[in-house]
Amino acid sequence: MGNNQRQGQTPGMPCPQCGQFIPTTVTELLVSSSLCCPHCGLRLSIDRAKSMKAMQALAKVEAAQRRVEKTSKFNGRY
């Protein structure tokens, strides 16, 4: 499976050092202080102060995802 196929199925980003895919989730980005590339070991620190607007947007995305999941489970019971 190529890099582009994985990126379409799993959330994440390319590593700025080696270019390989770093899988992550919105929740992980919100709660972690850093991400680590599983291929080259590069550790990416998350500066919450400088990323405040992005963190707020991610929190809204996460809340929307939870609402969709809750709604789909509810609708699936009928």
C-alpha positions as CSV (number, residue, x, y, z in Angstrom):
1,M,0.0,0.0,0.0
2,G,1.5,3.4,-1.0
3,N,1.8,6.5,1.1
4,N,-1.2,8.2,-0.6
5,Q,-3.5,5.3,0.0
6,R,-2.7,5.3,3.8
7,Q,-3.2,9.0,4.0
8,G,-6.7,8.7,2.5
9,Q,-7.7,6.1,5.2
10,T,-5.8,7.2,8.3
11,P,-5.5,10.7,9.6
12,G,-2.0,12.1,9.9
13,M,0.7,14.0,8.2
14,P,4.0,13.6,6.3
15,C,7.1,13.8,8.4
16,P,9.1,17.0,7.6
17,Q,12.4,15.1,7.9
18,C,11.9,11.8,6.0
19,G,8.6,12.4,4.2
20,Q,7.0,9.2,5.5
21,F,3.5,9.2,7.0
22,I,2.9,9.9,10.7
23,P,-0.5,8.6,11.7
24,T,-2.3,10.6,14.4
25,T,-5.8,11.5,15.5
26,V,-7.4,14.8,16.4
27,T,-7.6,13.7,20.0
28,E,-3.9,12.8,20.0
29,L,-3.1,16.3,18.7
30,L,-5.2,17.9,21.4
31,V,-3.8,16.0,24.3
32,S,-0.2,15.2,23.4
33,S,2.8,17.5,23.8
34,S,4.6,16.0,20.8
35,L,4.3,13.5,17.9
36,C,7.0,11.0,16.9
37,C,7.7,9.8,13.4
38,P,7.6,6.0,13.5
39,H,10.0,5.8,10.6
40,C,12.9,8.1,11.5
41,G,12.2,8.9,15.1
42,L,11.9,12.7,14.6
43,R,10.0,14.2,17.6
44,L,7.7,17.1,16.7
45,S,6.8,19.3,19.7
46,I,3.4,20.9,19.8
47,D,3.6,24.5,20.9
48,R,0.1,25.1,22.3
49,A,0.6,28.9,22.7
50,K,1.7,29.4,19.1
51,S,-1.0,26.9,17.9
52,M,-3.9,28.3,19.9
53,K,-6.1,29.0,16.9
54,A,-5.4,25.5,15.4
55,M,-6.0,23.8,18.7
56,Q,-9.4,25.6,19.0
57,A,-10.3,24.5,15.4
58,L,-9.2,20.9,16.2
59,A,-11.4,20.9,19.4
60,K,-14.4,21.9,17.2
61,V,-13.6,19.1,14.8
62,E,-13.4,16.6,17.6
63,A,-16.7,17.7,19.0
64,A,-18.3,17.5,15.6
65,Q,-16.9,14.0,15.1
66,R,-18.4,12.9,18.5
67,R,-21.8,14.3,17.5
68,V,-21.7,12.4,14.2
69,E,-20.7,9.2,16.0
70,K,-23.4,9.6,18.6
71,T,-26.0,10.4,15.9
72,S,-25.0,7.4,13.7
73,K,-25.2,5.0,16.7
74,F,-28.7,6.4,17.6
75,N,-29.9,6.1,14.0
76,G,-28.5,2.6,13.7
77,R,-30.9,1.4,16.4
78,Y,-34.0,1.7,14.2
